[in-house]
Amino acid sequence: MDDVELRQLRCLVAIVDEGTFTDAAIALGVSQAAVSRTLAGLERSLGVRLLRRTSREVTPTATGLRVVERARRVLADVADLVREAGSGHTRLRIGYAWSAVGRHTVAFQRGWTAAHPGTDLHLVRVNTASAGLGEGACDLAVVRRPLADRRFDTAIVGLERRLCALASDDPLARRRSVRLAELTDRTVLTDRRTGTTTPELWPAESRPAVEETHSVDDWLTEIAAGRGVGVTPESTAHQYPRPGIVYRPVRDAEPVAVRLAWWRDDPHPARHAVLELLSELYRTG
C-alpha cells in the first residue's frame, strides 16, 4: 500500500470519468501509454483488477467501483489540504470544552460570517484541557483556565461571572444569589480536565466535598437529580438551559477569565481577527 500514489488515483478517476484511455490521456495531458502504465501499476500495488477493458468501453469492476469512490474522497481531501495550507483562510476550527463563548456564541458566528465570508467557521467541542488544540482537532481554542503547556500562547478576551447550578427544588434555588460558604456542606460536581472549579476556590478550613464528572451532560444530569451542585462560568447557563436546573450568581467568587489559545510556533492567520471580534463582544455585551 505504500506504493499507491496520488497520480495513480487521479489516473483511475480520469479513466472512469472520461470513459476511455485515450480521453483520459487527453484530460491528464499525458500519453495513452502513460495512462496504461499508471493504471497497471495501481492494480499491481493493490493486487486486484479495477477495470474491465473491451474494444468498445472501459467499466469498473465491483472492487474498482469501491476504489474509485474512495479515490475521489482522497483526492478531494488532498485538494482541501493544499488550499488550506496555502491560504490559511479557507476553514477555521475553534475548539471549546463546555460552552463555546456562552451568550456571545451566535453573535460571534454571525459576525464572523459577515466579516469573513471566505473562511468557514466551525465550533468543535472537545473535552480536553486545551479544548482540542493539543490534539489537532482545532486551529484555535477557547479555554477558561490557564494552560501550563508552553507550546501554547493565550490572550484574555473577557470575563464571566461564576454561577451556582442547583436543582430547581433546592432550598438555595429560591435565593437571588448564593455565597461560597453556603456550599461548604454540599457535594460540588467538577470536571478535573477542563473545569474552572476546584476545592481551592474555598478557604482551606471550609472546603466542600468534591465529586468528579466527565462531561457537561453528566454534570447536568447529576445536578438535576439533586446529587450535587456545580459552580460554573455564566456561559454554561446560556449554552445549557435545562428543565429542573436553575443558575444563581455566586456573589463572592472571582470571575472566570475567558482565553483564546493558539500554537506558539504556528499561530493561525485568523488569530488577530478572532481576538478582536471576541474582545468586542465581551466588552460591549
Residue pairs with C-beta under 8 A, 6 or more apart in sequence:
1 45
1 46
3 41
3 45
4 42
4 45
4 46
6 74
6 75
6 78
7 38
8 38
8 39
8 41
8 42
8 45
9 42
9 71
9 74
9 75
10 28
10 75
11 24
11 28
11 35
11 38
11 39
11 42
12 39
12 42
12 50
12 51
12 64
12 67
12 68
12 71
13 68
13 71
13 72
13 75
14 24
14 27
14 28
14 35
15 21
15 24
15 35
15 39
15 51
15 58
16 51
16 58
16 60
16 64
16 68
17 24
17 27
18 24
18 26
18 27
19 57
19 58
20 57
20 58
21 32
21 35
21 36
21 58
22 32
24 35
25 31
25 32
25 34
25 35
28 35
39 50
39 51
42 50
43 49
43 50
46 67
48 61
48 63
48 67
49 61
49 63
49 64
50 60
50 61
50 63
50 64
50 67
50 68
51 58
51 59
51 60
51 61
51 64
52 58
52 59
52 60
52 61
60 67
60 68
80 90
80 91
83 90
84 90
84 91
88 268
88 269
88 270
89 116
89 118
89 119
89 269
89 270
90 118
90 119
90 120
91 119
91 120
91 122
92 112
92 119
92 120
92 121
92 122
92 139
92 140
92 268
92 270
92 274
93 122
93 123
93 124
93 132
93 137
93 138
93 139
93 140
94 121
94 122
94 123
94 124
94 138
94 139
94 140
94 141
94 142
94 274
95 123
95 124
95 125
95 126
95 130
95 131
95 132
95 133
95 137
95 138
95 140
95 141
95 142
96 123
96 124
96 125
96 126
96 131
96 141
96 142
96 143
97 125
97 126
97 127
97 128
97 129
97 131
97 143
97 144
97 191
97 193
97 194
98 125
98 127
98 144
98 191
98 194
98 195
98 216
98 232
98 235
98 236
98 239
99 216
99 233
99 235
99 236
99 238
99 239
99 240
100 108
100 123
100 125
100 142
100 235
100 239
101 108
101 142
101 235
101 258
101 278
101 281
101 282
102 160
102 233
102 234
102 235
102 236
102 237
102 238
102 239
103 234
103 235
103 238
103 285
104 278
104 281
104 282
104 285
105 123
105 238
105 239
107 281
107 285
108 277
108 278
108 281
109 121
109 123
111 277
111 281
112 119
112 121
112 274
112 277
113 121
115 273
115 277
116 270
116 273
119 270
124 132
124 137
124 138
126 132
126 135
126 137
126 138
127 191
127 193
127 194
127 214
127 215
127 216
128 134
128 135
128 193
128 194
129 143
129 147
129 149
129 193
129 194
130 141
130 143
130 147
130 149
130 152
130 261
131 138
131 141
131 142
131 143
131 194
131 261
132 138
132 141
133 140
133 141
133 152
133 261
133 262
133 263
134 149
134 151
134 152
139 262
139 268
139 270
140 260
140 261
140 262
140 268
140 270
140 271
140 274
141 260
141 261
141 262
142 258
142 259
142 260
142 261
142 278
143 154
143 194
143 258
143 259
143 261
144 160
144 194
144 196
144 233
144 235
144 256
144 257
144 258
144 259
145 194
145 195
145 196
145 256
146 154
146 259
147 154
147 259
147 261
150 264
151 263
151 264
151 265
152 261
152 262
152 263
152 264
153 261
153 262
153 263
153 264
153 267
154 259
154 260
154 261
154 262
155 259
155 260
155 275
156 257
156 258
156 259
157 258
157 259
157 260
157 275
157 278
157 279
157 282
158 257
158 258
158 278
158 279
158 281
158 282
158 283
159 255
159 256
159 257
159 258
159 282
160 233
160 234
160 235
160 255
160 256
160 258
161 233
161 234
161 249
161 250
161 255
161 256
162 196
162 197
162 231
162 232
162 233
162 234
162 249
162 250
162 253
162 254
162 255
162 256
163 231
163 232
163 233
163 234
163 236
163 237
163 247
163 248
163 249
163 250
164 172
164 178
164 183
164 229
164 230
164 231
164 232
164 247
164 248
164 249
164 250
165 219
165 220
165 223
165 229
165 230
165 231
165 232
165 236
165 237
165 245
165 246
165 247
166 172
166 173
166 223
166 229
166 245
166 246
166 247
166 248
167 173
167 223
167 224
167 225
167 226
167 244
167 245
167 246
168 224
168 243
168 244
168 245
168 246
169 226
170 226
170 229
170 246
172 178
172 182
172 229
172 248
173 246
173 248
175 248
176 248
176 249
177 248
177 249
177 250
177 251
178 248
178 249
178 250
178 251
179 250
179 251
179 252
180 201
180 202
180 250
180 252
180 253
181 202
181 206
183 202
183 208
183 229
183 231
184 202
184 206
184 207
184 208
185 208
186 208
186 209
186 228
186 229
187 208
187 209
187 210
187 211
187 227
187 228
187 229
188 197
188 208
188 209
188 210
188 211
188 228
188 229
188 230
188 231
189 210
189 211
189 212
189 213
189 219
189 222
189 223
189 227
189 228
189 229
189 230
190 197
190 198
190 210
190 211
190 212
190 213
190 230
191 212
191 213
191 214
191 215
191 216
191 219
192 212
193 214
195 232
196 231
196 232
196 233
196 256
197 230
197 231
197 232
198 210
199 207
199 208
199 210
201 231
201 253
202 208
211 222
211 228
213 219
213 222
216 236
216 240
219 230
220 240
220 242
220 245
222 228
223 229
223 230
223 245
224 242
224 243
224 244
224 245
231 250
231 253
232 247
233 256
233 258
234 247
235 258
236 247
237 247
258 278
258 282
260 271
260 274
260 275
260 278
262 268
262 271
